[in-house]
Amino acid sequence: MSASGMLSRSLGRGTRLLFAMAAGLSVANVYYAQPLLDRLAHDFAISRAAIGLVITATQIGCGMALVFLVPLGDLLDRRRLMAWQLWSLVLALAVVAAAQSPGVLLAGMLGVGLMGTAMTQGLISYAASAAAPVDRGRVVGTTQSGVFLGLLLARVFAGGVNDLAGWRAVYIASATLMLVLAFPLWRWLPPEPSNRSRKSYLWLLGSMLTLLREERTLRVRGILALLMWAVFNIFWSALVLPLSAPPYGFSHTVIGAFGLVGAVGALAASRAGHWADRGLGERTSAAALLLLLLAWWPLSLMPRSLWLLLLGILLLDMGGQALHVTNQSMILRARPEAHSRLVGLYMLFYAAGSGLGALGTTAIFAYGGWNGVCILGTMVSLLALVCWVVTRGKIEAGCAGHPCSAQDPVS
């Protein structure tokens, strides 16, 4: 048995919660700026048309992290890597908090996206590698629940702190929280095996292409993730448009609060990982995709009732998060020596789906209104379900020709 396999164990509840809390606090940094854009535009004299560059800089950092930093977990000791990334994230947060010019602000946001994403996805792969194989889905589900809650609560936290003490206090508070997190992460995260790969960094990056070619599960689940995140962004990118207009006229704070309904989806996510551990990943996927599709019925009736909107959000988030956790659990069953690269590659599909979903949504709304948005969301959800039906039998066939427990693809 490999050192990695020997160190994989049933993680205690406290350790699982530490992974979830750390991942949630890490990912929240990426989203703090969204409700602060108006304030940032005013303080830095940036036009409202150009202030979106703040989010763009953060997302560029996210993409760079998935390709260049997240895979390092397969090459370096993860505890030391987490420590280095945490201190770098604190530095980036301090740069944002102290920024006096747009250039410094954008540089800081790039660093926040880079290190926040690297820590978040690194913690997911760390948790998967540290868990016993029979418990891996549950551990990944718990960690992913923390990520989802961090994403949801980031906007609420940023808005509240900004109202009390200004936007700079948001980043000072976050830097402080990350510093407080440093000791328990170093003290209680499980140790890594000593026989780490001695391959080079360039080899590591090149092997990601090999993994993408050889791992059928990664490709299939990646496509499902792309379509699922496209559905999410079709909805969330368009929701502000009807709710901020008459007859509702809601503020951005109130609109953001609708996302808190999705906290129930985060609770369901850990159960999805448990079901995947029991060999029910395909059934869970089918149920999740049906929820995504069915959600568009109450969402389409939003002009009649906001209660139906809440029901639709609940179904959408439950289905999306259950599928997300199931995808990761199934991908991380194989190649324990490549968990960080697998997570990085999978999240690239997620990033592509997020971008595609948001790309044409506002144009669809301009021409077809809310009904047009719901038709688009329904079509993409149906496409995801069809893709699952077409590919569900091919993962086992791929594993028969290429053992799922194979060692490193290019060693």
N, C-alpha and C positions, 0 to 999 in steps of 0.2 A: 504493500500500500504506500502511496506517495505521502510525503510530509503534509501536503495540502489535505489529503484525505484523512490523515491522522488527526489533524488539528480541527477538522470539521466536527462540530458537536452540536448538541442541543443547547441553544443559547437561552439563558435565563430571561425572565420577563424584564428585569431591570436593564439588561444589555440591549434587548430588542427595543425598549422604549428610548434608550439613549441614542441608538441609531436613528430612530424615527424623529426624535427631537432635534438632533444635530442636522439631519437632512432637511427638516422643515425650516429651521432658522437659516440654513445656508441658502435654500432656494428663495426664501422671502426677499433676500437682498436684491435679487434680479427684478423684482416687481414693485419695489417701494416707489420708484419714480413715476409710475403710471398716474396716480392721483395727484401728483405734485407738479405736473407739467405747466399748468397755468402760473403757479408761483415761480417756477424756474424761468419761464419766459419773461416774467416781469422783472425779476432780480438781475438777470443777465442781459436784458434788453434784446432778447431773441424773438423774432416774429413768431406768431402762432403757426404759420405755415412751415417754419423751419425747426420748431422745438421738437418735432418728431425725431430729429437726429439723436436726441438723448436716448430714446428707445432703440434706435438703429444701432448706436454704438454698443449698447448693452447686448443686443442680439448678435452682433458681430463677435463680441467676446464669447458668447455662448457657443457659437459655431466653432470658433477656434479651439475652445476647451474640449469639445467632443472629439476633435481630430487629433490635437496635439498634446493634451494634458490627461484626459481621462484614461487613455490606454497605458499610461505610466504605471498604473496599479498592477499590471502584469509583469513589470520589470523591476520595480522598487518595493521596498518594505512599505506597506500601506499606512502603518501608524506614523512613520516618519514623514511620509508624503502628505498625510492629512495635516500634520503639524506645520509643515512648510506652507501648505496652501492656506491654512487658517491664518497664519501671520501675514501672508501676502494679501488675503482678503481684508484683514483689519487695516492694513496700510492703504488699500484702495478706497475703503470706506472713509478713512481719515482724509484722503486727497479730495474726495467729493465734498465732505463736510467743510473743508477749508478753502475750496475753490473760489477764486475771485475773478476768473475769466472763463469764457465759453470753452476755450481750448483745454484748460485744465479740467473743467467739468466733464467734457467728453472723454478725456483720457482716463479720468477716474471711473466713469461709467463703463468704459471698455474693460478696465481691470475688475470691476465688480461683476460684470457678466462672465468674464473669464474664470475668476476664482470661485465665484458663487456656484457656477455650473460644474466646475471641476470637483468641488467638494461634494455637491449633491449627488452626482452620478457616481463619484468615487465611493461614497458611503453605501450606495445601493450595491455595487459590485463587491465591496468589502463585506457587507452583511451576507450576501449570497455565498461568498467563499468561506466565511467563518461558520455558516450554519451546516448542520448535518444534512445530507442529501434528502432524507425523508421529511425534513422540516423546512427545506429551502423556500418553498412557495409561501409558507406562512410568514417567515422572516422577511422576505422581500415585500409581501403584502403589508406588513406592519410598517416597514420603512417607507414604502410608497404612500401609505396613509399619512405619515408625517409630512411628506413632500406636498401632498395635495392640500392638507390643512395649512401648511405654511404659505402656499400659493394663494389660498382663499383669504387668509387673515392678513396677509401683507398689506393689501390695500386699505383695510380697516385700520390697522395699526398706524400706517403712514398718515392717513387722513386725520386720525385722532391726535397723534403727536404734533403734527403740523398745526392743527388748530390751537393747541396748547402752548407750543414753544417754537414753532417755525420749522421749516423743512430741514435745516441743518441739524436740528436736534434728532431727527429721524435717523440720520446716519451716525451721529454720535452714540445714540442709544443702541443701534445695531452693532457698532464696533465694540461697545461695552459688553453686550450679550455674547458676542463671539469670544471675547477674552475670558469671560466667565466659563464658557463651554470648554475652553482649552484643557483645563485640568482633568475633568472627568473623562474627556476623550482619550487623553494620554494615559490616564490611570486605569481605566476599566475596559477599553476596547481590547478584544482578544489578540494575542500575539500572532505574528505571521510565521510561516515556515522559513527556515534559514537557507534552504537550497533554492534561492531565487534564480531566475533565468539570467545567464550571463550574455545574452544576446545584446546587440547594439540597438540604439534608439531608431536608426534608419530601418533596421530589420523589423522592428516592432511596427512601424508605420506601414511598411510593405506587406506585412503578414495580414493586415486588416483586409486587403483586397482578396487575399487567399481565403480568409474566413468567409467573406461575403460570397465568394464563388462556391465554396464547399458546403456551407451550412444552409440547407434548404429551409429548415425551420426559421432561421433568421430572416431569410428573404420573404417567406410567406407571412410571418408575423410582422415583419417590417412594413409590408404593403398594407396589411390590416391596420397597423398603427397610423400610417400615412393618411388613410381614408378616415379613420376615426378622429384624428386631430383636425383634419380638414372640416369635418362636421362640427366639432366644437367651435372652431374659429368662425365658421359661417354664422353660427348662432350668436356667439358673444360679440363678434365685431359688428353685427347688425342691431343687437338689442338696444343699444343706446339711442339709436335713431328714432324709433317710434316712441320710446318711453320719455325722451327729452322733449318731444313735440306735443302739442295739444292732442287729445284732451288731458294727458297726464301731466306733462311739464315737470317731471321729476328731476331733482338735482343728481349730479354724478355720484354723490355719496349714497343716495337712496338706491340708485341703479346698481351700484357696486354691492350693496347689501343683499340683492337678490342672489348673488353668488354664494352666500352663506347657506342657502338651502342645500348646496352640494356637499356640505359636511357629512350628510348621511351617506353619500357616495363613498367618501373616504372610509367610513366605518365598514361598508360592504366590501371594500377592496381587500382587506386582510382575509376575509372569508374566501374570496376568490382564489387567493394563493393557497389556502388550506385545501380547497377542492382540487386544485391542480396537483397538489402533493398526492392526492388520493387517486390520481389518474382520470379525473373528470374535467380536464382542461378543455376538451372539445365541446362537451356539453355546456360548460360555463361560457365558452365563446359564443355558442349559438344563442344562449339566453341573453347575453350581453348585447349581441348584434340586433336581436329582436327588440330589446328595450330601446336601443338607439333609433330604430326605425319607428317604433310605436310612439316615441316621445314627440314626434313632429305633429301628431294629431292634436293633442292639447295645446302645443305651442302655436299651431295655426289658428286656434280659437282665442288667442290672447286679446283681440279687440273686444270680445264678448265678456271675458272674465280674467282678472289677474290671478284668481285661484287656479285656473287651468294653466296659466303660465308657470306657476310654482310647481304644479304637478309635472309639467313637461320638463322643467329644469331638473327635478328630482330623478325622473326616468333617464334623462340624458346623462346626468352625472353618474348614476349608478351603473348604467351600461358601459359608459366610457371608462370609468375607473376599474371596473371588473375586468374588462377586456385588456386594459393596460397591464394590470398585475398578472393576469393569466399569460399574456404574451411574454413578459419578462421571466416568469417562472418556467415556462417551457423552453425559452431560449437558453436559460442558465442551467438547465439540466446537464448539458454537455460541456466538455472542455473547461474544467475548473481552472486550468492554467491560463485561460483566455477570457475570464469573466469581464475584466475592465474593457477589453476591446469589443466584446459582444455588446456591452451596455452602450459604449460610445457609438457603435454602428447603428444599433437599434434607435437611439435617440436622434440620429441624423434623419431617419425616416420621419420621426416625430416633427423635427424642425421643418422639413420640407412640407409636410401636411399642414402645419400651422401657417406657413407662408402662403401656400396655395389657397387655403380656406379663406384667408383674409383678403386675398388679392382682388377678387372680383365681387365681393359681397356688397360693398357700397354701391357699385354700379348696378348690380341686380336690384337693390332696393330702390335706386333712383328710377328704374324703368318698370319694375314689377311690384314695388311696395313690399309689405311684409309677406303677402302671399307668394311673391316671387322668391323671397328668401327661403320660405318653408318648402317650396317645391324643389329648390336646389338642394337643401339639406336632406329632404326625403330621397332624392335621386342618388346622392352620394352615400347615404346610409344603406340604400338598397344595393348599390354597387358593392359595398363592403360585405354584405350578406352573401351576395352571389359569388364573390371572390373566395369567401370561406367555404361555400358549398363545393366549388370547383377544385379547391386545393386541399381539402381536409384529408383525403386519402393519400396524398402524395408525400406527406412528411414521413410516414412510416416507410414508404417505398424508398425514399431518399436515404433513410437510416439503414435500410437493408443493404444498400449498395455502398454506404459509407458509414461505418459504425459511429453512433452518436457519442461514444465514449473515447473516440480517437484522441491521441495526444496532439501536441502542437502541430499545425498543418504544414509548417515549413521547417521543422527542426531536422 
